[in-house]
Amino acid sequence: MNHTNLTLRGTAGGTFLSVLPNLSSEDVFKTVILAAIGAIVSFLLSLVLKLFIKKSDS
């Protein structure tokens, strides 16, 4: 393992451990809900765009 990889892992681990005590379960719940809504909207929009593209080609 090279020096750069160790530095990157140490920085990421330190950042995670410094943020962890400040997270509440409410924040995590909001994040999960917003991520799910974003994924659903993205999926539905891609389906709608795919239908429009098929209609414009034919």
N, CA, C and O atoms as a Maestro MAE file, in Angstrom:
{
 s_m_m2io_version
 :::
 2.0.0
}

f_m_ct {
 s_m_title
 :::
 protein
 m_atom[232] {
  # First column is atom index #
  i_m_mmod_type
  r_m_x_coord
  r_m_y_coord
  r_m_z_coord
  i_m_residue_number
  s_m_chain_name
  s_m_pdb_residue_name
  s_m_pdb_atom_name
  i_m_atomic_number
  :::
  1 25 0.853 -1.166 0.000 1 A "MET " " N  " 7
  2 3 0.000 0.000 0.000 1 A "MET " " CA " 6
  3 2 0.901 1.232 0.000 1 A "MET " " C  " 6
  4 15 1.833 1.334 0.797 1 A "MET " " O  " 8
  5 25 0.611 2.158 -0.900 2 A "ASN " " N  " 7
  6 3 1.477 3.322 -0.975 2 A "ASN " " CA " 6
  7 2 1.040 4.413 0.000 2 A "ASN " " C  " 6
  8 15 -0.029 4.342 0.607 2 A "ASN " " O  " 8
  9 25 1.882 5.406 0.127 3 A "HIS " " N  " 7
  10 3 1.669 6.482 1.102 3 A "HIS " " CA " 6
  11 2 0.393 7.275 0.807 3 A "HIS " " C  " 6
  12 15 -0.324 7.643 1.738 3 A "HIS " " O  " 8
  13 25 0.096 7.543 -0.459 4 A "THR " " N  " 7
  14 3 -1.073 8.334 -0.830 4 A "THR " " CA " 6
  15 2 -2.356 7.625 -0.433 4 A "THR " " C  " 6
  16 15 -3.290 8.263 0.052 4 A "THR " " O  " 8
  17 25 -2.414 6.326 -0.628 5 A "ASN " " N  " 7
  18 3 -3.603 5.548 -0.283 5 A "ASN " " CA " 6
  19 2 -3.824 5.562 1.230 5 A "ASN " " C  " 6
  20 15 -4.962 5.678 1.687 5 A "ASN " " O  " 8
  21 25 -2.767 5.447 1.996 6 A "LEU " " N  " 7
  22 3 -2.890 5.489 3.456 6 A "LEU " " CA " 6
  23 2 -3.377 6.851 3.935 6 A "LEU " " C  " 6
  24 15 -4.200 6.938 4.846 6 A "LEU " " O  " 8
  25 25 -2.871 7.902 3.325 7 A "THR " " N  " 7
  26 3 -3.303 9.253 3.689 7 A "THR " " CA " 6
  27 2 -4.777 9.446 3.366 7 A "THR " " C  " 6
  28 15 -5.521 10.014 4.166 7 A "THR " " O  " 8
  29 25 -5.193 8.982 2.218 8 A "LEU " " N  " 7
  30 3 -6.596 9.100 1.815 8 A "LEU " " CA " 6
  31 2 -7.510 8.345 2.771 8 A "LEU " " C  " 6
  32 15 -8.548 8.861 3.185 8 A "LEU " " O  " 8
  33 25 -7.125 7.133 3.116 9 A "ARG " " N  " 7
  34 3 -7.940 6.332 4.051 9 A "ARG " " CA " 6
  35 2 -7.994 6.978 5.431 9 A "ARG " " C  " 6
  36 15 -9.047 6.999 6.069 9 A "ARG " " O  " 8
  37 25 -6.873 7.500 5.889 10 A "GLY " " N  " 7
  38 3 -6.841 8.160 7.195 10 A "GLY " " CA " 6
  39 2 -7.699 9.411 7.225 10 A "GLY " " C  " 6
  40 15 -8.393 9.675 8.206 10 A "GLY " " O  " 8
  41 25 -7.649 10.173 6.153 11 A "THR " " N  " 7
  42 3 -8.460 11.390 6.064 11 A "THR " " CA " 6
  43 2 -9.944 11.046 6.022 11 A "THR " " C  " 6
  44 15 -10.744 11.661 6.727 11 A "THR " " O  " 8
  45 25 -10.312 10.073 5.205 12 A "ALA " " N  " 7
  46 3 -11.723 9.669 5.104 12 A "ALA " " CA " 6
  47 2 -12.217 9.106 6.433 12 A "ALA " " C  " 6
  48 15 -13.329 9.418 6.860 12 A "ALA " " O  " 8
  49 25 -11.411 8.287 7.084 13 A "GLY " " N  " 7
  50 3 -11.796 7.722 8.375 13 A "GLY " " CA " 6
  51 2 -11.936 8.782 9.453 13 A "GLY " " C  " 6
  52 15 -12.872 8.739 10.251 13 A "GLY " " O  " 8
  53 25 -11.019 9.726 9.479 14 A "GLY " " N  " 7
  54 3 -11.090 10.810 10.455 14 A "GLY " " CA " 6
  55 2 -12.302 11.703 10.234 14 A "GLY " " C  " 6
  56 15 -12.948 12.133 11.190 14 A "GLY " " O  " 8
  57 25 -12.606 11.979 8.977 15 A "THR " " N  " 7
  58 3 -13.793 12.782 8.664 15 A "THR " " CA " 6
  59 2 -15.056 12.059 9.102 15 A "THR " " C  " 6
  60 15 -15.943 12.662 9.706 15 A "THR " " O  " 8
  61 25 -15.139 10.775 8.802 16 A "PHE " " N  " 7
  62 3 -16.314 9.990 9.184 16 A "PHE " " CA " 6
  63 2 -16.481 9.954 10.697 16 A "PHE " " C  " 6
  64 15 -17.585 10.145 11.208 16 A "PHE " " O  " 8
  65 25 -15.400 9.713 11.405 17 A "LEU " " N  " 7
  66 3 -15.484 9.631 12.865 17 A "LEU " " CA " 6
  67 2 -15.766 10.980 13.520 17 A "LEU " " C  " 6
  68 15 -16.332 11.023 14.613 17 A "LEU " " O  " 8
  69 25 -15.387 12.070 12.883 18 A "SER " " N  " 7
  70 3 -15.692 13.379 13.462 18 A "SER " " CA " 6
  71 2 -17.131 13.800 13.186 18 A "SER " " C  " 6
  72 15 -17.695 14.583 13.950 18 A "SER " " O  " 8
  73 25 -17.731 13.303 12.119 19 A "VAL " " N  " 7
  74 3 -19.118 13.629 11.792 19 A "VAL " " CA " 6
  75 2 -20.082 12.715 12.541 19 A "VAL " " C  " 6
  76 15 -21.192 13.132 12.874 19 A "VAL " " O  " 8
  77 25 -19.687 11.507 12.805 20 A "LEU " " N  " 7
  78 3 -20.559 10.495 13.406 20 A "LEU " " CA " 6
  79 2 -21.250 10.938 14.695 20 A "LEU " " C  " 6
  80 15 -22.452 10.705 14.824 20 A "LEU " " O  " 8
  81 25 -20.569 11.559 15.653 21 A "PRO " " N  " 7
  82 3 -21.264 11.960 16.888 21 A "PRO " " CA " 6
  83 2 -22.311 13.062 16.685 21 A "PRO " " C  " 6
  84 15 -23.205 13.232 17.513 21 A "PRO " " O  " 8
  85 25 -22.197 13.804 15.588 22 A "ASN " " N  " 7
  86 3 -23.119 14.904 15.341 22 A "ASN " " CA " 6
  87 2 -24.369 14.491 14.575 22 A "ASN " " C  " 6
  88 15 -25.268 15.308 14.376 22 A "ASN " " O  " 8
  89 25 -24.439 13.252 14.150 23 A "LEU " " N  " 7
  90 3 -25.604 12.778 13.412 23 A "LEU " " CA " 6
  91 2 -26.667 12.269 14.373 23 A "LEU " " C  " 6
  92 15 -26.385 11.489 15.284 23 A "LEU " " O  " 8
  93 25 -27.879 12.720 14.155 24 A "SER " " N  " 7
  94 3 -28.987 12.187 14.946 24 A "SER " " CA " 6
  95 2 -29.764 11.207 14.084 24 A "SER " " C  " 6
  96 15 -29.629 11.209 12.860 24 A "SER " " O  " 8
  97 25 -30.565 10.381 14.707 25 A "SER " " N  " 7
  98 3 -31.343 9.404 13.947 25 A "SER " " CA " 6
  99 2 -32.351 10.113 13.048 25 A "SER " " C  " 6
  100 15 -32.725 9.591 11.998 25 A "SER " " O  " 8
  101 25 -32.792 11.303 13.459 26 A "GLU " " N  " 7
  102 3 -33.724 12.069 12.628 26 A "GLU " " CA " 6
  103 2 -33.052 12.496 11.326 26 A "GLU " " C  " 6
  104 15 -33.674 12.452 10.264 26 A "GLU " " O  " 8
  105 25 -31.793 12.906 11.400 27 A "ASP " " N  " 7
  106 3 -31.057 13.306 10.198 27 A "ASP " " CA " 6
  107 2 -30.868 12.122 9.254 27 A "ASP " " C  " 6
  108 15 -31.026 12.254 8.040 27 A "ASP " " O  " 8
  109 25 -30.535 10.991 9.808 28 A "VAL " " N  " 7
  110 3 -30.345 9.798 8.992 28 A "VAL " " CA " 6
  111 2 -31.662 9.406 8.329 28 A "VAL " " C  " 6
  112 15 -31.678 9.054 7.150 28 A "VAL " " O  " 8
  113 25 -32.757 9.462 9.066 29 A "PHE " " N  " 7
  114 3 -34.073 9.124 8.526 29 A "PHE " " CA " 6
  115 2 -34.441 10.075 7.379 29 A "PHE " " C  " 6
  116 15 -34.911 9.626 6.333 29 A "PHE " " O  " 8
  117 25 -34.233 11.375 7.566 30 A "LYS " " N  " 7
  118 3 -34.519 12.349 6.506 30 A "LYS " " CA " 6
  119 2 -33.689 12.051 5.256 30 A "LYS " " C  " 6
  120 15 -34.188 12.124 4.133 30 A "LYS " " O  " 8
  121 25 -32.433 11.721 5.466 31 A "THR " " N  " 7
  122 3 -31.545 11.439 4.339 31 A "THR " " CA " 6
  123 2 -32.010 10.214 3.564 31 A "THR " " C  " 6
  124 15 -32.002 10.214 2.333 31 A "THR " " O  " 8
  125 25 -32.411 9.177 4.279 32 A "VAL " " N  " 7
  126 3 -32.892 7.952 3.627 32 A "VAL " " CA " 6
  127 2 -34.162 8.236 2.828 32 A "VAL " " C  " 6
  128 15 -34.297 7.786 1.691 32 A "VAL " " O  " 8
  129 25 -35.091 8.981 3.422 33 A "ILE " " N  " 7
  130 3 -36.341 9.307 2.740 33 A "ILE " " CA " 6
  131 2 -36.071 10.153 1.493 33 A "ILE " " C  " 6
  132 15 -36.616 9.870 0.426 33 A "ILE " " O  " 8
  133 25 -35.241 11.177 1.617 34 A "LEU " " N  " 7
  134 3 -34.932 12.030 0.467 34 A "LEU " " CA " 6
  135 2 -34.197 11.261 -0.632 34 A "LEU " " C  " 6
  136 15 -34.433 11.504 -1.815 34 A "LEU " " O  " 8
  137 25 -33.328 10.354 -0.260 35 A "ALA " " N  " 7
  138 3 -32.625 9.542 -1.257 35 A "ALA " " CA " 6
  139 2 -33.596 8.629 -1.991 35 A "ALA " " C  " 6
  140 15 -33.488 8.455 -3.204 35 A "ALA " " O  " 8
  141 25 -34.551 8.041 -1.259 36 A "ALA " " N  " 7
  142 3 -35.547 7.171 -1.897 36 A "ALA " " CA " 6
  143 2 -36.430 7.971 -2.847 36 A "ALA " " C  " 6
  144 15 -36.705 7.519 -3.959 36 A "ALA " " O  " 8
  145 25 -36.876 9.147 -2.430 37 A "ILE " " N  " 7
  146 3 -37.702 9.985 -3.299 37 A "ILE " " CA " 6
  147 2 -36.921 10.386 -4.547 37 A "ILE " " C  " 6
  148 15 -37.459 10.355 -5.654 37 A "ILE " " O  " 8
  149 25 -35.682 10.754 -4.378 38 A "GLY " " N  " 7
  150 3 -34.847 11.129 -5.521 38 A "GLY " " CA " 6
  151 2 -34.654 9.975 -6.495 38 A "GLY " " C  " 6
  152 15 -34.685 10.178 -7.709 38 A "GLY " " O  " 8
  153 25 -34.458 8.778 -5.983 39 A "ALA " " N  " 7
  154 3 -34.276 7.612 -6.846 39 A "ALA " " CA " 6
  155 2 -35.560 7.298 -7.612 39 A "ALA " " C  " 6
  156 15 -35.509 6.968 -8.797 39 A "ALA " " O  " 8
  157 25 -36.697 7.398 -6.950 40 A "ILE " " N  " 7
  158 3 -37.976 7.113 -7.600 40 A "ILE " " CA " 6
  159 2 -38.260 8.141 -8.695 40 A "ILE " " C  " 6
  160 15 -38.659 7.775 -9.800 40 A "ILE " " O  " 8
  161 25 -38.057 9.421 -8.391 41 A "VAL " " N  " 7
  162 3 -38.295 10.472 -9.383 41 A "VAL " " CA " 6
  163 2 -37.354 10.301 -10.577 41 A "VAL " " C  " 6
  164 15 -37.776 10.456 -11.723 41 A "VAL " " O  " 8
  165 25 -36.115 9.992 -10.325 42 A "SER " " N  " 7
  166 3 -35.152 9.788 -11.400 42 A "SER " " CA " 6
  167 2 -35.560 8.613 -12.287 42 A "SER " " C  " 6
  168 15 -35.489 8.702 -13.512 42 A "SER " " O  " 8
  169 25 -35.978 7.529 -11.676 43 A "PHE " " N  " 7
  170 3 -36.396 6.349 -12.437 43 A "PHE " " CA " 6
  171 2 -37.620 6.654 -13.290 43 A "PHE " " C  " 6
  172 15 -37.662 6.311 -14.472 43 A "PHE " " O  " 8
  173 25 -38.626 7.306 -12.683 44 A "LEU " " N  " 7
  174 3 -39.849 7.621 -13.426 44 A "LEU " " CA " 6
  175 2 -39.577 8.599 -14.570 44 A "LEU " " C  " 6
  176 15 -40.137 8.457 -15.657 44 A "LEU " " O  " 8
  177 25 -38.736 9.570 -14.328 45 A "LEU " " N  " 7
  178 3 -38.395 10.526 -15.374 45 A "LEU " " CA " 6
  179 2 -37.660 9.842 -16.524 45 A "LEU " " C  " 6
  180 15 -37.890 10.176 -17.686 45 A "LEU " " O  " 8
  181 25 -36.794 8.906 -16.220 46 A "SER " " N  " 7
  182 3 -36.089 8.197 -17.295 46 A "SER " " CA " 6
  183 2 -37.062 7.346 -18.112 46 A "SER " " C  " 6
  184 15 -36.887 7.202 -19.323 46 A "SER " " O  " 8
  185 25 -38.091 6.777 -17.459 47 A "LEU " " N  " 7
  186 3 -39.097 6.022 -18.208 47 A "LEU " " CA " 6
  187 2 -39.914 6.935 -19.123 47 A "LEU " " C  " 6
  188 15 -40.176 6.591 -20.276 47 A "LEU " " O  " 8
  189 25 -40.312 8.089 -18.611 48 A "VAL " " N  " 7
  190 3 -41.087 9.044 -19.416 48 A "VAL " " CA " 6
  191 2 -40.267 9.527 -20.603 48 A "VAL " " C  " 6
  192 15 -40.780 9.591 -21.720 48 A "VAL " " O  " 8
  193 25 -39.007 9.865 -20.381 49 A "LEU " " N  " 7
  194 3 -38.158 10.305 -21.479 49 A "LEU " " CA " 6
  195 2 -37.953 9.205 -22.512 49 A "LEU " " C  " 6
  196 15 -37.900 9.480 -23.711 49 A "LEU " " O  " 8
  197 25 -37.838 7.972 -22.058 50 A "LYS " " N  " 7
  198 3 -37.684 6.854 -22.986 50 A "LYS " " CA " 6
  199 2 -38.924 6.708 -23.864 50 A "LYS " " C  " 6
  200 15 -38.809 6.433 -25.058 50 A "LYS " " O  " 8
  201 25 -40.119 6.892 -23.276 51 A "LEU " " N  " 7
  202 3 -41.359 6.827 -24.055 51 A "LEU " " CA " 6
  203 2 -41.421 7.952 -25.081 51 A "LEU " " C  " 6
  204 15 -41.819 7.726 -26.224 51 A "LEU " " O  " 8
  205 25 -41.031 9.162 -24.685 52 A "PHE " " N  " 7
  206 3 -41.032 10.282 -25.629 52 A "PHE " " CA " 6
  207 2 -40.065 10.052 -26.775 52 A "PHE " " C  " 6
  208 15 -40.371 10.389 -27.919 52 A "PHE " " O  " 8
  209 25 -38.925 9.493 -26.492 53 A "ILE " " N  " 7
  210 3 -37.940 9.237 -27.534 53 A "ILE " " CA " 6
  211 2 -38.471 8.181 -28.509 53 A "ILE " " C  " 6
  212 15 -38.303 8.321 -29.721 53 A "ILE " " O  " 8
  213 25 -39.106 7.131 -27.992 54 A "LYS " " N  " 7
  214 3 -39.671 6.091 -28.859 54 A "LYS " " CA " 6
  215 2 -40.772 6.667 -29.747 54 A "LYS " " C  " 6
  216 15 -40.848 6.332 -30.929 54 A "LYS " " O  " 8
  217 25 -41.629 7.534 -29.190 55 A "LYS " " N  " 7
  218 3 -42.709 8.134 -29.981 55 A "LYS " " CA " 6
  219 2 -42.170 9.063 -31.053 55 A "LYS " " C  " 6
  220 15 -42.720 9.122 -32.152 55 A "LYS " " O  " 8
  221 25 -41.115 9.781 -30.755 56 A "SER " " N  " 7
  222 3 -40.575 10.726 -31.752 56 A "SER " " CA " 6
  223 2 -39.830 9.999 -32.873 56 A "SER " " C  " 6
  224 15 -39.714 10.531 -33.977 56 A "SER " " O  " 8
  225 25 -39.325 8.796 -32.606 57 A "ASP " " N  " 7
  226 3 -38.616 8.018 -33.630 57 A "ASP " " CA " 6
  227 2 -39.583 7.367 -34.612 57 A "ASP " " C  " 6
  228 15 -39.224 7.148 -35.770 57 A "ASP " " O  " 8
  229 25 -40.794 7.054 -34.177 58 A "SER " " N  " 7
  230 3 -41.719 6.340 -35.066 58 A "SER " " CA " 6
  231 2 -42.672 7.236 -35.775 58 A "SER " " C  " 6
  232 15 -43.502 6.764 -36.551 58 A "SER " " O  " 8
  :::
 }
 m_bond[231] {
  # First column is bond index #
  i_m_from
  i_m_to
  i_m_order
  :::
  1 1 2 1
  2 2 3 1
  3 3 4 2
  4 3 5 1
  5 5 6 1
  6 6 7 1
  7 7 8 2
  8 7 9 1
  9 9 10 1
  10 10 11 1
  11 11 12 2
  12 11 13 1
  13 13 14 1
  14 14 15 1
  15 15 16 2
  16 15 17 1
  17 17 18 1
  18 18 19 1
  19 19 20 2
  20 19 21 1
  21 21 22 1
  22 22 23 1
  23 23 24 2
  24 23 25 1
  25 25 26 1
  26 26 27 1
  27 27 28 2
  28 27 29 1
  29 29 30 1
  30 30 31 1
  31 31 32 2
  32 31 33 1
  33 33 34 1
  34 34 35 1
  35 35 36 2
  36 35 37 1
  37 37 38 1
  38 38 39 1
  39 39 40 2
  40 39 41 1
  41 41 42 1
  42 42 43 1
  43 43 44 2
  44 43 45 1
  45 45 46 1
  46 46 47 1
  47 47 48 2
  48 47 49 1
  49 49 50 1
  50 50 51 1
  51 51 52 2
  52 51 53 1
  53 53 54 1
  54 54 55 1
  55 55 56 2
  56 55 57 1
  57 57 58 1
  58 58 59 1
  59 59 60 2
  60 59 61 1
  61 61 62 1
  62 62 63 1
  63 63 64 2
  64 63 65 1
  65 65 66 1
  66 66 67 1
  67 67 68 2
  68 67 69 1
  69 69 70 1
  70 70 71 1
  71 71 72 2
  72 71 73 1
  73 73 74 1
  74 74 75 1
  75 75 76 2
  76 75 77 1
  77 77 78 1
  78 78 79 1
  79 79 80 2
  80 79 81 1
  81 81 82 1
  82 82 83 1
  83 83 84 2
  84 83 85 1
  85 85 86 1
  86 86 87 1
  87 87 88 2
  88 87 89 1
  89 89 90 1
  90 90 91 1
  91 91 92 2
  92 91 93 1
  93 93 94 1
  94 94 95 1
  95 95 96 2
  96 95 97 1
  97 97 98 1
  98 98 99 1
  99 99 100 2
  100 99 101 1
  101 101 102 1
  102 102 103 1
  103 103 104 2
  104 103 105 1
  105 105 106 1
  106 106 107 1
  107 107 108 2
  108 107 109 1
  109 109 110 1
  110 110 111 1
  111 111 112 2
  112 111 113 1
  113 113 114 1
  114 114 115 1
  115 115 116 2
  116 115 117 1
  117 117 118 1
  118 118 119 1
  119 119 120 2
  120 119 121 1
  121 121 122 1
  122 122 123 1
  123 123 124 2
  124 123 125 1
  125 125 126 1
  126 126 127 1
  127 127 128 2
  128 127 129 1
  129 129 130 1
  130 130 131 1
  131 131 132 2
  132 131 133 1
  133 133 134 1
  134 134 135 1
  135 135 136 2
  136 135 137 1
  137 137 138 1
  138 138 139 1
  139 139 140 2
  140 139 141 1
  141 141 142 1
  142 142 143 1
  143 143 144 2
  144 143 145 1
  145 145 146 1
  146 146 147 1
  147 147 148 2
  148 147 149 1
  149 149 150 1
  150 150 151 1
  151 151 152 2
  152 151 153 1
  153 153 154 1
  154 154 155 1
  155 155 156 2
  156 155 157 1
  157 157 158 1
  158 158 159 1
  159 159 160 2
  160 159 161 1
  161 161 162 1
  162 162 163 1
  163 163 164 2
  164 163 165 1
  165 165 166 1
  166 166 167 1
  167 167 168 2
  168 167 169 1
  169 169 170 1
  170 170 171 1
  171 171 172 2
  172 171 173 1
  173 173 174 1
  174 174 175 1
  175 175 176 2
  176 175 177 1
  177 177 178 1
  178 178 179 1
  179 179 180 2
  180 179 181 1
  181 181 182 1
  182 182 183 1
  183 183 184 2
  184 183 185 1
  185 185 186 1
  186 186 187 1
  187 187 188 2
  188 187 189 1
  189 189 190 1
  190 190 191 1
  191 191 192 2
  192 191 193 1
  193 193 194 1
  194 194 195 1
  195 195 196 2
  196 195 197 1
  197 197 198 1
  198 198 199 1
  199 199 200 2
  200 199 201 1
  201 201 202 1
  202 202 203 1
  203 203 204 2
  204 203 205 1
  205 205 206 1
  206 206 207 1
  207 207 208 2
  208 207 209 1
  209 209 210 1
  210 210 211 1
  211 211 212 2
  212 211 213 1
  213 213 214 1
  214 214 215 1
  215 215 216 2
  216 215 217 1
  217 217 218 1
  218 218 219 1
  219 219 220 2
  220 219 221 1
  221 221 222 1
  222 222 223 1
  223 223 224 2
  224 223 225 1
  225 225 226 1
  226 226 227 1
  227 227 228 2
  228 227 229 1
  229 229 230 1
  230 230 231 1
  231 231 232 2
  :::
 }
}
